[in-house]
Amino acid sequence: MVNQQPSQADIRRKNANFVARATAGKSTTRPARSKQRGVGTWVLAGLFFLLVGGTVVELIRLIFSL
């Protein structure tokens, strides 16, 4: 999907909307995005747990098999 730039009419409309909101004393900034963690964080945490856990189990197996 190609990201298209806004047309001149879109820019003018948004600028007019901004000026109208600013002169009316309303907020002109967008609200902050929520800081939710995505699924990617959980996947990375799970892989890290498996990697470290597997390494610990293998080390214990090597130590006690001697």
mmCIF file of the N, C-alpha and C atoms, coordinates in Angstrom:
data_MODEL
# 
_entry.id   MODEL 
# 
loop_
_atom_site.group_PDB 
_atom_site.id 
_atom_site.type_symbol 
_atom_site.label_atom_id 
_atom_site.label_alt_id 
_atom_site.label_comp_id 
_atom_site.label_asym_id 
_atom_site.label_entity_id 
_atom_site.label_seq_id 
_atom_site.pdbx_PDB_ins_code 
_atom_site.Cartn_x 
_atom_site.Cartn_y 
_atom_site.Cartn_z 
_atom_site.occupancy 
_atom_site.B_iso_or_equiv 
_atom_site.pdbx_formal_charge 
_atom_site.auth_seq_id 
_atom_site.auth_comp_id 
_atom_site.auth_asym_id 
_atom_site.auth_atom_id 
_atom_site.pdbx_PDB_model_num 
ATOM 1   N N  . MET A 1 1  ? 0.838   -1.166  0.000  1.00 0.00 ? 1  MET A N  1 
ATOM 2   C CA . MET A 1 1  ? 0.000   0.000   0.000  1.00 0.00 ? 1  MET A CA 1 
ATOM 3   C C  . MET A 1 1  ? 0.893   1.242   0.000  1.00 0.00 ? 1  MET A C  1 
ATOM 4   N N  . VAL A 1 2  ? 0.648   2.138   -0.918 1.00 0.00 ? 2  VAL A N  1 
ATOM 5   C CA . VAL A 1 2  ? 1.439   3.343   -1.062 1.00 0.00 ? 2  VAL A CA 1 
ATOM 6   C C  . VAL A 1 2  ? 0.781   4.463   -0.263 1.00 0.00 ? 2  VAL A C  1 
ATOM 7   N N  . ASN A 1 3  ? 1.586   5.173   0.518  1.00 0.00 ? 3  ASN A N  1 
ATOM 8   C CA . ASN A 1 3  ? 1.088   6.269   1.321  1.00 0.00 ? 3  ASN A CA 1 
ATOM 9   C C  . ASN A 1 3  ? 1.032   7.518   0.459  1.00 0.00 ? 3  ASN A C  1 
ATOM 10  N N  . GLN A 1 4  ? -0.174  8.069   0.225  1.00 0.00 ? 4  GLN A N  1 
ATOM 11  C CA . GLN A 1 4  ? -0.314  9.241   -0.627 1.00 0.00 ? 4  GLN A CA 1 
ATOM 12  C C  . GLN A 1 4  ? -0.320  10.503  0.220  1.00 0.00 ? 4  GLN A C  1 
ATOM 13  N N  . GLN A 1 5  ? 0.232   11.563  -0.340 1.00 0.00 ? 5  GLN A N  1 
ATOM 14  C CA . GLN A 1 5  ? 0.217   12.837  0.361  1.00 0.00 ? 5  GLN A CA 1 
ATOM 15  C C  . GLN A 1 5  ? -1.161  13.469  0.210  1.00 0.00 ? 5  GLN A C  1 
ATOM 16  N N  . PRO A 1 6  ? -1.573  14.287  1.184  1.00 0.00 ? 6  PRO A N  1 
ATOM 17  C CA . PRO A 1 6  ? -2.886  14.926  1.094  1.00 0.00 ? 6  PRO A CA 1 
ATOM 18  C C  . PRO A 1 6  ? -2.912  15.947  -0.041 1.00 0.00 ? 6  PRO A C  1 
ATOM 19  N N  . SER A 1 7  ? -4.084  16.130  -0.592 1.00 0.00 ? 7  SER A N  1 
ATOM 20  C CA . SER A 1 7  ? -4.225  17.095  -1.678 1.00 0.00 ? 7  SER A CA 1 
ATOM 21  C C  . SER A 1 7  ? -4.204  18.511  -1.112 1.00 0.00 ? 7  SER A C  1 
ATOM 22  N N  . GLN A 1 8  ? -4.081  19.479  -1.992 1.00 0.00 ? 8  GLN A N  1 
ATOM 23  C CA . GLN A 1 8  ? -4.059  20.888  -1.576 1.00 0.00 ? 8  GLN A CA 1 
ATOM 24  C C  . GLN A 1 8  ? -5.370  21.253  -0.885 1.00 0.00 ? 8  GLN A C  1 
ATOM 25  N N  . ALA A 1 9  ? -6.470  20.716  -1.372 1.00 0.00 ? 9  ALA A N  1 
ATOM 26  C CA . ALA A 1 9  ? -7.772  21.009  -0.760 1.00 0.00 ? 9  ALA A CA 1 
ATOM 27  C C  . ALA A 1 9  ? -7.840  20.451  0.660  1.00 0.00 ? 9  ALA A C  1 
ATOM 28  N N  . ASP A 1 10 ? -7.299  19.252  0.883  1.00 0.00 ? 10 ASP A N  1 
ATOM 29  C CA . ASP A 1 10 ? -7.287  18.662  2.222  1.00 0.00 ? 10 ASP A CA 1 
ATOM 30  C C  . ASP A 1 10 ? -6.464  19.520  3.185  1.00 0.00 ? 10 ASP A C  1 
ATOM 31  N N  . ILE A 1 11 ? -5.301  19.988  2.725  1.00 0.00 ? 11 ILE A N  1 
ATOM 32  C CA . ILE A 1 11 ? -4.438  20.808  3.565  1.00 0.00 ? 11 ILE A CA 1 
ATOM 33  C C  . ILE A 1 11 ? -5.142  22.109  3.930  1.00 0.00 ? 11 ILE A C  1 
ATOM 34  N N  . ARG A 1 12 ? -5.781  22.743  2.939  1.00 0.00 ? 12 ARG A N  1 
ATOM 35  C CA . ARG A 1 12 ? -6.495  24.000  3.203  1.00 0.00 ? 12 ARG A CA 1 
ATOM 36  C C  . ARG A 1 12 ? -7.643  23.783  4.186  1.00 0.00 ? 12 ARG A C  1 
ATOM 37  N N  . ARG A 1 13 ? -8.381  22.679  4.026  1.00 0.00 ? 13 ARG A N  1 
ATOM 38  C CA . ARG A 1 13 ? -9.504  22.383  4.919  1.00 0.00 ? 13 ARG A CA 1 
ATOM 39  C C  . ARG A 1 13 ? -9.012  22.160  6.341  1.00 0.00 ? 13 ARG A C  1 
ATOM 40  N N  . LYS A 1 14 ? -7.932  21.401  6.495  1.00 0.00 ? 14 LYS A N  1 
ATOM 41  C CA . LYS A 1 14 ? -7.401  21.137  7.839  1.00 0.00 ? 14 LYS A CA 1 
ATOM 42  C C  . LYS A 1 14 ? -6.835  22.407  8.466  1.00 0.00 ? 14 LYS A C  1 
ATOM 43  N N  . ASN A 1 15 ? -6.174  23.248  7.675  1.00 0.00 ? 15 ASN A N  1 
ATOM 44  C CA . ASN A 1 15 ? -5.662  24.512  8.203  1.00 0.00 ? 15 ASN A CA 1 
ATOM 45  C C  . ASN A 1 15 ? -6.807  25.418  8.658  1.00 0.00 ? 15 ASN A C  1 
ATOM 46  N N  . ALA A 1 16 ? -7.883  25.471  7.876  1.00 0.00 ? 16 ALA A N  1 
ATOM 47  C CA . ALA A 1 16 ? -9.043  26.281  8.244  1.00 0.00 ? 16 ALA A CA 1 
ATOM 48  C C  . ALA A 1 16 ? -9.672  25.752  9.527  1.00 0.00 ? 16 ALA A C  1 
ATOM 49  N N  . ASN A 1 17 ? -9.743  24.439  9.650  1.00 0.00 ? 17 ASN A N  1 
ATOM 50  C CA . ASN A 1 17 ? -10.288 23.832  10.860 1.00 0.00 ? 17 ASN A CA 1 
ATOM 51  C C  . ASN A 1 17 ? -9.409  24.170  12.063 1.00 0.00 ? 17 ASN A C  1 
ATOM 52  N N  . PHE A 1 18 ? -8.104  24.128  11.878 1.00 0.00 ? 18 PHE A N  1 
ATOM 53  C CA . PHE A 1 18 ? -7.172  24.461  12.959 1.00 0.00 ? 18 PHE A CA 1 
ATOM 54  C C  . PHE A 1 18 ? -7.357  25.913  13.403 1.00 0.00 ? 18 PHE A C  1 
ATOM 55  N N  . VAL A 1 19 ? -7.456  26.831  12.450 1.00 0.00 ? 19 VAL A N  1 
ATOM 56  C CA . VAL A 1 19 ? -7.618  28.256  12.781 1.00 0.00 ? 19 VAL A CA 1 
ATOM 57  C C  . VAL A 1 19 ? -8.944  28.466  13.507 1.00 0.00 ? 19 VAL A C  1 
ATOM 58  N N  . ALA A 1 20 ? -9.995  27.803  13.050 1.00 0.00 ? 20 ALA A N  1 
ATOM 59  C CA . ALA A 1 20 ? -11.301 27.954  13.692 1.00 0.00 ? 20 ALA A CA 1 
ATOM 60  C C  . ALA A 1 20 ? -11.263 27.450  15.130 1.00 0.00 ? 20 ALA A C  1 
ATOM 61  N N  . ARG A 1 21 ? -10.613 26.318  15.350 1.00 0.00 ? 21 ARG A N  1 
ATOM 62  C CA . ARG A 1 21 ? -10.525 25.777  16.715 1.00 0.00 ? 21 ARG A CA 1 
ATOM 63  C C  . ARG A 1 21 ? -9.645  26.659  17.594 1.00 0.00 ? 21 ARG A C  1 
ATOM 64  N N  . ALA A 1 22 ? -8.560  27.180  17.037 1.00 0.00 ? 22 ALA A N  1 
ATOM 65  C CA . ALA A 1 22 ? -7.647  28.016  17.817 1.00 0.00 ? 22 ALA A CA 1 
ATOM 66  C C  . ALA A 1 22 ? -8.328  29.320  18.227 1.00 0.00 ? 22 ALA A C  1 
ATOM 67  N N  . THR A 1 23 ? -9.074  29.946  17.317 1.00 0.00 ? 23 THR A N  1 
ATOM 68  C CA . THR A 1 23 ? -9.745  31.198  17.649 1.00 0.00 ? 23 THR A CA 1 
ATOM 69  C C  . THR A 1 23 ? -10.913 30.969  18.596 1.00 0.00 ? 23 THR A C  1 
ATOM 70  N N  . ALA A 1 24 ? -11.495 29.778  18.594 1.00 0.00 ? 24 ALA A N  1 
ATOM 71  C CA . ALA A 1 24 ? -12.585 29.463  19.517 1.00 0.00 ? 24 ALA A CA 1 
ATOM 72  C C  . ALA A 1 24 ? -12.058 29.086  20.898 1.00 0.00 ? 24 ALA A C  1 
ATOM 73  N N  . GLY A 1 25 ? -10.742 28.955  21.035 1.00 0.00 ? 25 GLY A N  1 
ATOM 74  C CA . GLY A 1 25 ? -10.158 28.622  22.318 1.00 0.00 ? 25 GLY A CA 1 
ATOM 75  C C  . GLY A 1 25 ? -10.190 27.138  22.632 1.00 0.00 ? 25 GLY A C  1 
ATOM 76  N N  . LYS A 1 26 ? -10.470 26.319  21.650 1.00 0.00 ? 26 LYS A N  1 
ATOM 77  C CA . LYS A 1 26 ? -10.510 24.871  21.867 1.00 0.00 ? 26 LYS A CA 1 
ATOM 78  C C  . LYS A 1 26 ? -9.115  24.275  21.700 1.00 0.00 ? 26 LYS A C  1 
ATOM 79  N N  . SER A 1 27 ? -8.962  23.053  22.133 1.00 0.00 ? 27 SER A N  1 
ATOM 80  C CA . SER A 1 27 ? -7.679  22.376  22.034 1.00 0.00 ? 27 SER A CA 1 
ATOM 81  C C  . SER A 1 27 ? -7.349  22.096  20.569 1.00 0.00 ? 27 SER A C  1 
ATOM 82  N N  . THR A 1 28 ? -6.108  22.393  20.192 1.00 0.00 ? 28 THR A N  1 
ATOM 83  C CA . THR A 1 28 ? -5.697  22.157  18.816 1.00 0.00 ? 28 THR A CA 1 
ATOM 84  C C  . THR A 1 28 ? -4.769  20.956  18.695 1.00 0.00 ? 28 THR A C  1 
ATOM 85  N N  . THR A 1 29 ? -4.445  20.332  19.833 1.00 0.00 ? 29 THR A N  1 
ATOM 86  C CA . THR A 1 29 ? -3.560  19.175  19.792 1.00 0.00 ? 29 THR A CA 1 
ATOM 87  C C  . THR A 1 29 ? -4.374  17.901  19.894 1.00 0.00 ? 29 THR A C  1 
ATOM 88  N N  . ARG A 1 30 ? -3.819  16.848  19.392 1.00 0.00 ? 30 ARG A N  1 
ATOM 89  C CA . ARG A 1 30 ? -4.478  15.553  19.466 1.00 0.00 ? 30 ARG A CA 1 
ATOM 90  C C  . ARG A 1 30 ? -4.229  14.944  20.835 1.00 0.00 ? 30 ARG A C  1 
ATOM 91  N N  . PRO A 1 31 ? -5.180  14.147  21.339 1.00 0.00 ? 31 PRO A N  1 
ATOM 92  C CA . PRO A 1 31 ? -4.937  13.486  22.626 1.00 0.00 ? 31 PRO A CA 1 
ATOM 93  C C  . PRO A 1 31 ? -3.818  12.459  22.500 1.00 0.00 ? 31 PRO A C  1 
ATOM 94  N N  . ALA A 1 32 ? -3.100  12.237  23.591 1.00 0.00 ? 32 ALA A N  1 
ATOM 95  C CA . ALA A 1 32 ? -1.982  11.303  23.582 1.00 0.00 ? 32 ALA A CA 1 
ATOM 96  C C  . ALA A 1 32 ? -2.482  9.880   23.354 1.00 0.00 ? 32 ALA A C  1 
ATOM 97  N N  . ARG A 1 33 ? -1.677  9.095   22.671 1.00 0.00 ? 33 ARG A N  1 
ATOM 98  C CA . ARG A 1 33 ? -2.017  7.692   22.456 1.00 0.00 ? 33 ARG A CA 1 
ATOM 99  C C  . ARG A 1 33 ? -1.809  6.921   23.745 1.00 0.00 ? 33 ARG A C  1 
ATOM 100 N N  . SER A 1 34 ? -2.617  5.914   23.942 1.00 0.00 ? 34 SER A N  1 
ATOM 101 C CA . SER A 1 34 ? -2.477  5.114   25.154 1.00 0.00 ? 34 SER A CA 1 
ATOM 102 C C  . SER A 1 34 ? -1.185  4.307   25.090 1.00 0.00 ? 34 SER A C  1 
ATOM 103 N N  . LYS A 1 35 ? -0.625  4.049   26.242 1.00 0.00 ? 35 LYS A N  1 
ATOM 104 C CA . LYS A 1 35 ? 0.646   3.340   26.328 1.00 0.00 ? 35 LYS A CA 1 
ATOM 105 C C  . LYS A 1 35 ? 0.407   1.856   26.588 1.00 0.00 ? 35 LYS A C  1 
ATOM 106 N N  . GLN A 1 36 ? -0.364  1.226   25.731 1.00 0.00 ? 36 GLN A N  1 
ATOM 107 C CA . GLN A 1 36 ? -0.617  -0.202  25.896 1.00 0.00 ? 36 GLN A CA 1 
ATOM 108 C C  . GLN A 1 36 ? 0.525   -0.985  25.276 1.00 0.00 ? 36 GLN A C  1 
ATOM 109 N N  . ARG A 1 37 ? 0.864   -2.078  25.934 1.00 0.00 ? 37 ARG A N  1 
ATOM 110 C CA . ARG A 1 37 ? 1.883   -2.954  25.370 1.00 0.00 ? 37 ARG A CA 1 
ATOM 111 C C  . ARG A 1 37 ? 1.220   -3.880  24.375 1.00 0.00 ? 37 ARG A C  1 
ATOM 112 N N  . GLY A 1 38 ? 1.885   -4.092  23.285 1.00 0.00 ? 38 GLY A N  1 
ATOM 113 C CA . GLY A 1 38 ? 1.343   -4.950  22.253 1.00 0.00 ? 38 GLY A CA 1 
ATOM 114 C C  . GLY A 1 38 ? 1.646   -6.414  22.511 1.00 0.00 ? 38 GLY A C  1 
ATOM 115 N N  . VAL A 1 39 ? 1.184   -7.237  21.614 1.00 0.00 ? 39 VAL A N  1 
ATOM 116 C CA . VAL A 1 39 ? 1.427   -8.667  21.712 1.00 0.00 ? 39 VAL A CA 1 
ATOM 117 C C  . VAL A 1 39 ? 2.911   -8.954  21.535 1.00 0.00 ? 39 VAL A C  1 
ATOM 118 N N  . GLY A 1 40 ? 3.601   -8.139  20.775 1.00 0.00 ? 40 GLY A N  1 
ATOM 119 C CA . GLY A 1 40 ? 5.025   -8.347  20.526 1.00 0.00 ? 40 GLY A CA 1 
ATOM 120 C C  . GLY A 1 40 ? 5.842   -8.397  21.801 1.00 0.00 ? 40 GLY A C  1 
ATOM 121 N N  . THR A 1 41 ? 5.478   -7.597  22.787 1.00 0.00 ? 41 THR A N  1 
ATOM 122 C CA . THR A 1 41 ? 6.202   -7.607  24.059 1.00 0.00 ? 41 THR A CA 1 
ATOM 123 C C  . THR A 1 41 ? 6.049   -8.958  24.738 1.00 0.00 ? 41 THR A C  1 
ATOM 124 N N  . TRP A 1 42 ? 4.830   -9.497  24.724 1.00 0.00 ? 42 TRP A N  1 
ATOM 125 C CA . TRP A 1 42 ? 4.585   -10.793 25.359 1.00 0.00 ? 42 TRP A CA 1 
ATOM 126 C C  . TRP A 1 42 ? 5.300   -11.912 24.622 1.00 0.00 ? 42 TRP A C  1 
ATOM 127 N N  . VAL A 1 43 ? 5.351   -11.816 23.316 1.00 0.00 ? 43 VAL A N  1 
ATOM 128 C CA . VAL A 1 43 ? 6.046   -12.843 22.531 1.00 0.00 ? 43 VAL A CA 1 
ATOM 129 C C  . VAL A 1 43 ? 7.540   -12.823 22.856 1.00 0.00 ? 43 VAL A C  1 
ATOM 130 N N  . LEU A 1 44 ? 8.127   -11.631 22.918 1.00 0.00 ? 44 LEU A N  1 
ATOM 131 C CA . LEU A 1 44 ? 9.544   -11.523 23.261 1.00 0.00 ? 44 LEU A CA 1 
ATOM 132 C C  . LEU A 1 44 ? 9.812   -12.025 24.674 1.00 0.00 ? 44 LEU A C  1 
ATOM 133 N N  . ALA A 1 45 ? 8.931   -11.688 25.601 1.00 0.00 ? 45 ALA A N  1 
ATOM 134 C CA . ALA A 1 45 ? 9.101   -12.162 26.980 1.00 0.00 ? 45 ALA A CA 1 
ATOM 135 C C  . ALA A 1 45 ? 9.010   -13.687 27.036 1.00 0.00 ? 45 ALA A C  1 
ATOM 136 N N  . GLY A 1 46 ? 8.087   -14.264 26.280 1.00 0.00 ? 46 GLY A N  1 
ATOM 137 C CA . GLY A 1 46 ? 7.959   -15.723 26.250 1.00 0.00 ? 46 GLY A CA 1 
ATOM 138 C C  . GLY A 1 46 ? 9.183   -16.398 25.660 1.00 0.00 ? 46 GLY A C  1 
ATOM 139 N N  . LEU A 1 47 ? 9.699   -15.864 24.577 1.00 0.00 ? 47 LEU A N  1 
ATOM 140 C CA . LEU A 1 47 ? 10.906  -16.432 23.967 1.00 0.00 ? 47 LEU A CA 1 
ATOM 141 C C  . LEU A 1 47 ? 12.108  -16.311 24.898 1.00 0.00 ? 47 LEU A C  1 
ATOM 142 N N  . PHE A 1 48 ? 12.237  -15.191 25.581 1.00 0.00 ? 48 PHE A N  1 
ATOM 143 C CA . PHE A 1 48 ? 13.323  -15.004 26.536 1.00 0.00 ? 48 PHE A CA 1 
ATOM 144 C C  . PHE A 1 48 ? 13.212  -16.016 27.674 1.00 0.00 ? 48 PHE A C  1 
ATOM 145 N N  . PHE A 1 49 ? 11.992  -16.213 28.177 1.00 0.00 ? 49 PHE A N  1 
ATOM 146 C CA . PHE A 1 49 ? 11.762  -17.178 29.250 1.00 0.00 ? 49 PHE A CA 1 
ATOM 147 C C  . PHE A 1 49 ? 12.150  -18.587 28.804 1.00 0.00 ? 49 PHE A C  1 
ATOM 148 N N  . LEU A 1 50 ? 11.740  -18.955 27.593 1.00 0.00 ? 50 LEU A N  1 
ATOM 149 C CA . LEU A 1 50 ? 12.072  -20.290 27.089 1.00 0.00 ? 50 LEU A CA 1 
ATOM 150 C C  . LEU A 1 50 ? 13.581  -20.449 26.895 1.00 0.00 ? 50 LEU A C  1 
ATOM 151 N N  . LEU A 1 51 ? 14.233  -19.441 26.374 1.00 0.00 ? 51 LEU A N  1 
ATOM 152 C CA . LEU A 1 51 ? 15.668  -19.512 26.133 1.00 0.00 ? 51 LEU A CA 1 
ATOM 153 C C  . LEU A 1 51 ? 16.449  -19.638 27.442 1.00 0.00 ? 51 LEU A C  1 
ATOM 154 N N  . VAL A 1 52 ? 16.140  -18.758 28.387 1.00 0.00 ? 52 VAL A N  1 
ATOM 155 C CA . VAL A 1 52 ? 16.852  -18.791 29.665 1.00 0.00 ? 52 VAL A CA 1 
ATOM 156 C C  . VAL A 1 52 ? 16.495  -20.056 30.440 1.00 0.00 ? 52 VAL A C  1 
ATOM 157 N N  . GLY A 1 53 ? 15.233  -20.412 30.460 1.00 0.00 ? 53 GLY A N  1 
ATOM 158 C CA . GLY A 1 53 ? 14.804  -21.624 31.164 1.00 0.00 ? 53 GLY A CA 1 
ATOM 159 C C  . GLY A 1 53 ? 15.436  -22.869 30.579 1.00 0.00 ? 53 GLY A C  1 
ATOM 160 N N  . GLY A 1 54 ? 15.483  -22.966 29.279 1.00 0.00 ? 54 GLY A N  1 
ATOM 161 C CA . GLY A 1 54 ? 16.104  -24.116 28.626 1.00 0.00 ? 54 GLY A CA 1 
ATOM 162 C C  . GLY A 1 54 ? 17.582  -24.209 28.917 1.00 0.00 ? 54 GLY A C  1 
ATOM 163 N N  . THR A 1 55 ? 18.243  -23.049 28.952 1.00 0.00 ? 55 THR A N  1 
ATOM 164 C CA . THR A 1 55 ? 19.671  -23.035 29.263 1.00 0.00 ? 55 THR A CA 1 
ATOM 165 C C  . THR A 1 55 ? 19.916  -23.503 30.695 1.00 0.00 ? 55 THR A C  1 
ATOM 166 N N  . VAL A 1 56 ? 19.111  -23.043 31.623 1.00 0.00 ? 56 VAL A N  1 
ATOM 167 C CA . VAL A 1 56 ? 19.267  -23.441 33.024 1.00 0.00 ? 56 VAL A CA 1 
ATOM 168 C C  . VAL A 1 56 ? 19.023  -24.936 33.174 1.00 0.00 ? 56 VAL A C  1 
ATOM 169 N N  . VAL A 1 57 ? 18.000  -25.450 32.537 1.00 0.00 ? 57 VAL A N  1 
ATOM 170 C CA . VAL A 1 57 ? 17.700  -26.878 32.625 1.00 0.00 ? 57 VAL A CA 1 
ATOM 171 C C  . VAL A 1 57 ? 18.852  -27.699 32.048 1.00 0.00 ? 57 VAL A C  1 
ATOM 172 N N  . GLU A 1 58 ? 19.395  -27.283 30.931 1.00 0.00 ? 58 GLU A N  1 
ATOM 173 C CA . GLU A 1 58 ? 20.512  -28.017 30.332 1.00 0.00 ? 58 GLU A CA 1 
ATOM 174 C C  . GLU A 1 58 ? 21.755  -27.963 31.222 1.00 0.00 ? 58 GLU A C  1 
ATOM 175 N N  . LEU A 1 59 ? 22.023  -26.833 31.842 1.00 0.00 ? 59 LEU A N  1 
ATOM 176 C CA . LEU A 1 59 ? 23.167  -26.739 32.753 1.00 0.00 ? 59 LEU A CA 1 
ATOM 177 C C  . LEU A 1 59 ? 22.991  -27.659 33.956 1.00 0.00 ? 59 LEU A C  1 
ATOM 178 N N  . ILE A 1 60 ? 21.808  -27.703 34.509 1.00 0.00 ? 60 ILE A N  1 
ATOM 179 C CA . ILE A 1 60 ? 21.536  -28.606 35.635 1.00 0.00 ? 60 ILE A CA 1 
ATOM 180 C C  . ILE A 1 60 ? 21.695  -30.058 35.198 1.00 0.00 ? 60 ILE A C  1 
ATOM 181 N N  . ARG A 1 61 ? 21.214  -30.386 34.013 1.00 0.00 ? 61 ARG A N  1 
ATOM 182 C CA . ARG A 1 61 ? 21.336  -31.756 33.515 1.00 0.00 ? 61 ARG A CA 1 
ATOM 183 C C  . ARG A 1 61 ? 22.809  -32.140 33.311 1.00 0.00 ? 61 ARG A C  1 
ATOM 184 N N  . LEU A 1 62 ? 23.610  -31.218 32.802 1.00 0.00 ? 62 LEU A N  1 
ATOM 185 C CA . LEU A 1 62 ? 25.032  -31.491 32.612 1.00 0.00 ? 62 LEU A CA 1 
ATOM 186 C C  . LEU A 1 62 ? 25.764  -31.637 33.932 1.00 0.00 ? 62 LEU A C  1 
ATOM 187 N N  . ILE A 1 63 ? 25.441  -30.808 34.894 1.00 0.00 ? 63 ILE A N  1 
ATOM 188 C CA . ILE A 1 63 ? 26.122  -30.867 36.185 1.00 0.00 ? 63 ILE A CA 1 
ATOM 189 C C  . ILE A 1 63 ? 25.801  -32.170 36.922 1.00 0.00 ? 63 ILE A C  1 
ATOM 190 N N  . PHE A 1 64 ? 24.560  -32.584 36.942 1.00 0.00 ? 64 PHE A N  1 
ATOM 191 C CA . PHE A 1 64 ? 24.170  -33.763 37.714 1.00 0.00 ? 64 PHE A CA 1 
ATOM 192 C C  . PHE A 1 64 ? 24.376  -35.072 36.966 1.00 0.00 ? 64 PHE A C  1 
ATOM 193 N N  . SER A 1 65 ? 24.717  -35.007 35.691 1.00 0.00 ? 65 SER A N  1 
ATOM 194 C CA . SER A 1 65 ? 24.973  -36.255 34.965 1.00 0.00 ? 65 SER A CA 1 
ATOM 195 C C  . SER A 1 65 ? 26.422  -36.708 35.107 1.00 0.00 ? 65 SER A C  1 
ATOM 196 N N  . LEU A 1 66 ? 27.265  -35.872 35.669 1.00 0.00 ? 66 LEU A N  1 
ATOM 197 C CA . LEU A 1 66 ? 28.674  -36.235 35.853 1.00 0.00 ? 66 LEU A CA 1 
ATOM 198 C C  . LEU A 1 66 ? 28.801  -37.208 36.927 1.00 0.00 ? 66 LEU A C  1 
# 
